[in-house]
Amino acid sequence: MPHYGTVITNLESRKILAMTFPLHASAPLQAVAANGALIPRLGLGTWQSTHDEGVRAVRAALDAGYRHIDTAARYENEQAVGQALAACGVPRNDVFITTKVWHTELRAADFRRAAEASVARLGIDHVDLLLVHWPNPEVPLEETIGALNDAQRRGLTRHIGVSNFPVALLDRAVALSPLPLVANQCEYHPYLDQTKMLAACSRHGMALISHSPLGSGKLLADPVIAEIARQHDKQRAQIILRWLIQQPGVAAIPKSSNPVRIGENLAVFDFELDAASMARISALARADGRVSKPAWHPEWDIADTLHTPSPAAQP
Ligand code: A2P
């Protein structure tokens, strides 16, 4: 049975994790264990951080102690991520790098080319996690999952997974994959109930990696979050991120290109939310909470009553 949602806290696990991710002494030694992968619970999201701004953001994150960076071919910043990684002095094997193959590249030959090009742009010989960025109903899932497995067998990535897959499709992907899928990266924050997805990930031994964990910033204006932040003498973003990473099997990749906020977002391992605060934050979920609604989105697991497709919203 795979371990699921293990918080690496005891000495033995710390040793194992230190071997895999010998983190900076001040960095949080916490990771989600999922089907053989150890995924640092907090990573840097990089959507819309491009060129020099992208290099600076990734460099600031690595200097601050982040050991998990999330990119994608579509973000057009893999080169910037690679540049920051090469310059930062942190050994390559200490950093968990994720990239993603765009949904127009899911035929086997396209997928193979896209994965090779991503790794080359990053300037490394493999990534740690390769994801199918969005499902594409026009390409047989068998073919895409076959190509994803092939990428891992060929050493382009240590682990494989998917992104933005609803539960039924995730179940199919898992059934089709000879190698284990370790994560579904999907939108998750207090305004969006992901109970069904959390149960599905748990059933499959997978991590749920939360993209848009701050609701693309929307959650920061919420009065309940503001009140809980005051009570804990923490920033609002820290309360939201703590709520996420305190849940079994959940990792989060907040995006920021501001060095102060990048540092702030990592400082969530020195306090806890009590059960009442966790429940109050969970109760913020609402039917129109989803922020990522591109035109090519799949049918989601919960009704999205105020759905308006927006080509810009596509992390
Ligand atoms: P910036 O890059 O200027 O810091 P999400 O990860 O949910 O998509 O949210 C990203 C948005 O939230 C970005 O606009 C980012 O802006 C902002 N953001 C990230 N971290 C913080 C923070 N600690 N405080 C305030 N805003 C933040």
Residues whose N, C-alpha, C, O or C-beta is under 5 A from the ligand:
A	BS01	A2P	G45 S212 P213 L214 G215 S216 G217 A237 I253 P254 K255 S256 S257 N258 R261 E264
